[in-house]
Amino acid sequence: MQGAREVKSFTCICCPLGCRLEATLAPGGAVEAVAGQGCRRGLEYAVGEATNPVRMASAVVPVAGCLEPLSVKTAQPVPKGQIRAVLDAMLALRLEAPVCAGDVLLADVCETGVSVVATKSVP
């Protein structure tokens, strides 16, 4: 007996069209078909979102001696299921000036292979 196929629905965010996508997954979890995409980027987005959704994470953290907090972000998207742990790691940062935009503040955050970087400079 074959398992049931699953259909996942998404709104594509790759361009302003916001196509409504449906990805049909085989019993093993592989994407069998995608419907509703207006372009190839939508197809790639639906496959990624159905099998391994990822997101960028950003936060603001204090810098000792500075009144203004520092904004930080992941250098690449991280798995959606690890966002909470990544944000907790970002918020645990204890920084001291100076910090330059692009500085790696955490390498391989939560074993994702992704770095957390500063988005601006603090003298």
CYANA upper distance limits for C-alpha pairs under 8 A (distance plus 0.5 A):
  2 GLN  CA     27 PRO  CA      8.08
  3 GLY  CA     27 PRO  CA      5.77
  4 ALA  CA     26 ALA  CA      8.11
  4 ALA  CA     27 PRO  CA      6.53
  5 ARG  CA     24 THR  CA      7.24
  5 ARG  CA     25 LEU  CA      6.16
  5 ARG  CA     26 ALA  CA      5.65
  5 ARG  CA     27 PRO  CA      6.05
  6 GLU  CA     24 THR  CA      6.27
  6 GLU  CA     25 LEU  CA      5.63
  6 GLU  CA     26 ALA  CA      7.36
  6 GLU  CA     27 PRO  CA      7.97
  7 VAL  CA     22 GLU  CA      6.92
  7 VAL  CA     23 ALA  CA      6.06
  7 VAL  CA     24 THR  CA      4.97
  7 VAL  CA     25 LEU  CA      6.65
  8 LYS  CA     22 GLU  CA      6.09
  8 LYS  CA     23 ALA  CA      5.73
  8 LYS  CA     24 THR  CA      7.02
  8 LYS  CA     25 LEU  CA      8.28
  8 LYS  CA     50 ALA  CA      7.27
  9 SER  CA     20 ARG  CA      7.72
  9 SER  CA     21 LEU  CA      6.09
  9 SER  CA     22 GLU  CA      4.97
  9 SER  CA     23 ALA  CA      6.93
 10 PHE  CA     20 ARG  CA      6.46
 10 PHE  CA     21 LEU  CA      5.58
 10 PHE  CA     22 GLU  CA      6.90
 10 PHE  CA     46 ALA  CA      7.63
 11 THR  CA     18 GLY  CA      6.24
 11 THR  CA     19 CYS  CA      6.23
 11 THR  CA     20 ARG  CA      5.16
 11 THR  CA     21 LEU  CA      6.40
 12 CYS  CA     17 LEU  CA      8.44
 12 CYS  CA     18 GLY  CA      5.51
 12 CYS  CA     19 CYS  CA      5.77
 12 CYS  CA     20 ARG  CA      6.86
 12 CYS  CA     21 LEU  CA      7.16
 12 CYS  CA     37 GLN  CA      8.44
 12 CYS  CA     42 GLY  CA      6.58
 12 CYS  CA     45 TYR  CA      7.42
 12 CYS  CA     46 ALA  CA      7.90
 13 ILE  CA     18 GLY  CA      6.31
 13 ILE  CA     19 CYS  CA      8.48
 14 CYS  CA     18 GLY  CA      8.08
 14 CYS  CA     41 ARG  CA      7.10
 14 CYS  CA     42 GLY  CA      7.08
 14 CYS  CA     45 TYR  CA      7.94
 19 CYS  CA     36 GLY  CA      6.90
 19 CYS  CA     37 GLN  CA      6.44
 19 CYS  CA     38 GLY  CA      7.13
 19 CYS  CA     42 GLY  CA      8.16
 20 ARG  CA     36 GLY  CA      6.26
 20 ARG  CA     37 GLN  CA      7.63
 21 LEU  CA     34 VAL  CA      7.39
 21 LEU  CA     35 ALA  CA      6.21
 21 LEU  CA     36 GLY  CA      5.24
 21 LEU  CA     37 GLN  CA      6.42
 21 LEU  CA     42 GLY  CA      8.28
 21 LEU  CA     46 ALA  CA      7.23
 22 GLU  CA     34 VAL  CA      6.11
 22 GLU  CA     35 ALA  CA      5.73
 22 GLU  CA     36 GLY  CA      7.04
 22 GLU  CA     46 ALA  CA      7.99
 23 ALA  CA     31 VAL  CA      7.04
 23 ALA  CA     32 GLU  CA      8.01
 23 ALA  CA     33 ALA  CA      6.31
 23 ALA  CA     34 VAL  CA      4.95
 23 ALA  CA     35 ALA  CA      7.07
 23 ALA  CA     46 ALA  CA      6.86
 23 ALA  CA     47 VAL  CA      7.60
 23 ALA  CA     50 ALA  CA      7.30
 24 THR  CA     31 VAL  CA      6.31
 24 THR  CA     32 GLU  CA      6.07
 24 THR  CA     33 ALA  CA      5.73
 24 THR  CA     34 VAL  CA      6.82
 25 LEU  CA     29 GLY  CA      5.91
 25 LEU  CA     30 ALA  CA      5.93
 25 LEU  CA     31 VAL  CA      4.93
 25 LEU  CA     32 GLU  CA      5.99
 25 LEU  CA     33 ALA  CA      7.83
 25 LEU  CA     50 ALA  CA      8.49
 26 ALA  CA     30 ALA  CA      5.91
 26 ALA  CA     31 VAL  CA      6.72
 26 ALA  CA     32 GLU  CA      6.48
 29 GLY  CA     51 THR  CA      7.68
 30 ALA  CA     51 THR  CA      7.74
 31 VAL  CA     47 VAL  CA      6.90
 31 VAL  CA     50 ALA  CA      7.95
 31 VAL  CA     51 THR  CA      8.02
 34 VAL  CA     43 LEU  CA      7.02
 34 VAL  CA     46 ALA  CA      7.50
 34 VAL  CA     47 VAL  CA      8.16
 37 GLN  CA     42 GLY  CA      5.58
 37 GLN  CA     43 LEU  CA      6.43
 38 GLY  CA     42 GLY  CA      7.06
 39 CYS  CA     43 LEU  CA      7.31
 40 ARG  CA     44 GLU  CA      6.87
 41 ARG  CA     45 TYR  CA      6.53
 42 GLY  CA     46 ALA  CA      6.60
 43 LEU  CA     47 VAL  CA      6.84
 44 GLU  CA     48 GLY  CA      6.70
 45 TYR  CA     49 GLU  CA      6.43
 46 ALA  CA     50 ALA  CA      6.44
 47 VAL  CA     51 THR  CA      6.65
 48 GLY  CA     52 ASN  CA      5.81
 48 GLY  CA     53 PRO  CA      6.39
 49 GLU  CA     53 PRO  CA      4.80
 49 GLU  CA     54 VAL  CA      7.83
 52 ASN  CA     79 PRO  CA      7.44
 52 ASN  CA     80 LYS  CA      8.48
 53 PRO  CA     79 PRO  CA      6.54
 53 PRO  CA     80 LYS  CA      6.13
 54 VAL  CA     77 PRO  CA      5.96
 54 VAL  CA     78 VAL  CA      5.64
 54 VAL  CA     79 PRO  CA      4.82
 54 VAL  CA     80 LYS  CA      5.28
 55 ARG  CA     77 PRO  CA      5.15
 55 ARG  CA     78 VAL  CA      5.98
 55 ARG  CA     79 PRO  CA      6.95
 55 ARG  CA     80 LYS  CA      6.22
 55 ARG  CA     83 ILE  CA      8.16
 56 MET  CA     73 LYS  CA      7.71
 56 MET  CA     74 THR  CA      6.48
 56 MET  CA     75 ALA  CA      8.37
 56 MET  CA     76 GLN  CA      6.87
 56 MET  CA     77 PRO  CA      4.78
 56 MET  CA     78 VAL  CA      6.71
 57 ALA  CA     73 LYS  CA      6.07
 57 ALA  CA     74 THR  CA      6.06
 57 ALA  CA     77 PRO  CA      7.70
 57 ALA  CA     78 VAL  CA      8.05
 57 ALA  CA     83 ILE  CA      7.27
 57 ALA  CA     86 VAL  CA      7.99
 57 ALA  CA     87 LEU  CA      7.44
 58 SER  CA     71 SER  CA      7.72
 58 SER  CA     72 VAL  CA      6.08
 58 SER  CA     73 LYS  CA      4.57
 58 SER  CA     74 THR  CA      7.02
 58 SER  CA     87 LEU  CA      7.93
 59 ALA  CA     71 SER  CA      6.29
 59 ALA  CA     72 VAL  CA      5.96
 59 ALA  CA     73 LYS  CA      6.92
 59 ALA  CA     87 LEU  CA      7.59
 59 ALA  CA     90 MET  CA      7.42
 59 ALA  CA     91 LEU  CA      7.79
 60 VAL  CA     69 PRO  CA      6.41
 60 VAL  CA     70 LEU  CA      5.81
 60 VAL  CA     71 SER  CA      4.76
 60 VAL  CA     72 VAL  CA      6.47
 60 VAL  CA     91 LEU  CA      8.12
 61 VAL  CA     69 PRO  CA      5.89
 61 VAL  CA     70 LEU  CA      5.78
 61 VAL  CA     71 SER  CA      6.91
 61 VAL  CA     72 VAL  CA      7.85
 61 VAL  CA     90 MET  CA      7.94
 61 VAL  CA     91 LEU  CA      6.58
 61 VAL  CA     93 LEU  CA      7.50
 61 VAL  CA     94 ARG  CA      8.38
 62 PRO  CA     66 CYS  CA      8.06
 62 PRO  CA     68 GLU  CA      7.87
 62 PRO  CA     69 PRO  CA      5.11
 62 PRO  CA     70 LEU  CA      6.65
 62 PRO  CA     94 ARG  CA      7.64
 62 PRO  CA     95 LEU  CA      7.46
 63 VAL  CA     67 LEU  CA      8.33
 63 VAL  CA     68 GLU  CA      8.17
 63 VAL  CA     69 PRO  CA      6.61
 63 VAL  CA     70 LEU  CA      7.15
 63 VAL  CA     94 ARG  CA      7.38
 63 VAL  CA     95 LEU  CA      5.41
 63 VAL  CA     96 GLU  CA      5.78
 63 VAL  CA     97 ALA  CA      6.98
 64 ALA  CA     94 ARG  CA      8.13
 64 ALA  CA     95 LEU  CA      6.70
 64 ALA  CA     96 GLU  CA      5.49
 64 ALA  CA     97 ALA  CA      7.33
 65 GLY  CA     96 GLU  CA      7.85
 65 GLY  CA     97 ALA  CA      7.91
 66 CYS  CA     97 ALA  CA      8.21
 70 LEU  CA    118 ALA  CA      7.68
 70 LEU  CA    119 THR  CA      8.16
 70 LEU  CA    120 LYS  CA      7.56
 70 LEU  CA    122 VAL  CA      7.85
 71 SER  CA    118 ALA  CA      6.75
 71 SER  CA    119 THR  CA      6.19
 71 SER  CA    120 LYS  CA      7.34
 72 VAL  CA     90 MET  CA      8.20
 72 VAL  CA    116 VAL  CA      7.14
 72 VAL  CA    117 VAL  CA      6.07
 72 VAL  CA    118 ALA  CA      5.06
 72 VAL  CA    119 THR  CA      5.93
 73 LYS  CA    116 VAL  CA      5.99
 73 LYS  CA    117 VAL  CA      6.12
 73 LYS  CA    118 ALA  CA      7.19
 73 LYS  CA    119 THR  CA      7.38
 74 THR  CA     78 VAL  CA      8.09
 74 THR  CA    114 VAL  CA      7.13
 74 THR  CA    115 SER  CA      6.31
 74 THR  CA    116 VAL  CA      4.92
 74 THR  CA    117 VAL  CA      6.70
 75 ALA  CA    114 VAL  CA      6.81
 75 ALA  CA    115 SER  CA      6.07
 75 ALA  CA    116 VAL  CA      6.40
 75 ALA  CA    117 VAL  CA      6.79
 76 GLN  CA    114 VAL  CA      6.69
 76 GLN  CA    115 SER  CA      8.12
 77 PRO  CA    114 VAL  CA      8.27
 78 VAL  CA     82 GLN  CA      7.49
 78 VAL  CA     83 ILE  CA      7.51
 78 VAL  CA    112 THR  CA      7.16
 78 VAL  CA    114 VAL  CA      7.57
 79 PRO  CA     83 ILE  CA      7.37
 79 PRO  CA    112 THR  CA      8.33
 82 GLN  CA     86 VAL  CA      6.67
 82 GLN  CA    110 CYS  CA      8.40
 83 ILE  CA     87 LEU  CA      6.56
 84 ARG  CA     88 ASP  CA      6.65
 85 ALA  CA     89 ALA  CA      6.72
 85 ALA  CA    110 CYS  CA      7.40
 86 VAL  CA     90 MET  CA      6.74
 86 VAL  CA    109 VAL  CA      6.95
 86 VAL  CA    110 CYS  CA      6.69
 87 LEU  CA     91 LEU  CA      6.62
 88 ASP  CA     92 ALA  CA      6.71
 89 ALA  CA     93 LEU  CA      7.28
 89 ALA  CA    109 VAL  CA      7.78
 89 ALA  CA    110 CYS  CA      8.08
 90 MET  CA    116 VAL  CA      8.07
 97 ALA  CA    122 VAL  CA      6.65
 97 ALA  CA    123 PRO  CA      6.41
 98 PRO  CA    121 SER  CA      8.02
 98 PRO  CA    122 VAL  CA      6.02
 98 PRO  CA    123 PRO  CA      5.17
 99 VAL  CA    103 ASP  CA      7.35
 99 VAL  CA    118 ALA  CA      7.89
 99 VAL  CA    120 LYS  CA      8.43
 99 VAL  CA    121 SER  CA      5.92
 99 VAL  CA    122 VAL  CA      5.60
 99 VAL  CA    123 PRO  CA      7.07
100 CYS  CA    118 ALA  CA      7.34
100 CYS  CA    120 LYS  CA      6.84
100 CYS  CA    121 SER  CA      4.63
100 CYS  CA    122 VAL  CA      6.82
100 CYS  CA    123 PRO  CA      8.30
101 ALA  CA    117 VAL  CA      8.07
101 ALA  CA    118 ALA  CA      5.55
101 ALA  CA    119 THR  CA      5.48
101 ALA  CA    120 LYS  CA      4.62
101 ALA  CA    121 SER  CA      5.11
102 GLY  CA    117 VAL  CA      5.94
102 GLY  CA    118 ALA  CA      5.64
102 GLY  CA    119 THR  CA      6.53
102 GLY  CA    120 LYS  CA      7.78
103 ASP  CA    117 VAL  CA      5.91
103 ASP  CA    118 ALA  CA      5.99
104 VAL  CA    115 SER  CA      6.83
104 VAL  CA    116 VAL  CA      6.36
104 VAL  CA    117 VAL  CA      5.01
104 VAL  CA    118 ALA  CA      7.27
105 LEU  CA    115 SER  CA      7.87
105 LEU  CA    116 VAL  CA      6.05
105 LEU  CA    117 VAL  CA      5.89
105 LEU  CA    118 ALA  CA      7.33
106 LEU  CA    115 SER  CA      6.03
106 LEU  CA    116 VAL  CA      5.46
106 LEU  CA    117 VAL  CA      7.61
107 ALA  CA    113 GLY  CA      8.00
107 ALA  CA    114 VAL  CA      7.09
107 ALA  CA    115 SER  CA      4.86
107 ALA  CA    116 VAL  CA      6.94
108 ASP  CA    112 THR  CA      6.15
108 ASP  CA    113 GLY  CA      4.82
108 ASP  CA    114 VAL  CA      5.29
108 ASP  CA    115 SER  CA      5.66
108 ASP  CA    116 VAL  CA      8.42
109 VAL  CA    113 GLY  CA      7.25
109 VAL  CA    114 VAL  CA      6.43
109 VAL  CA    115 SER  CA      6.38
109 VAL  CA    116 VAL  CA      7.31
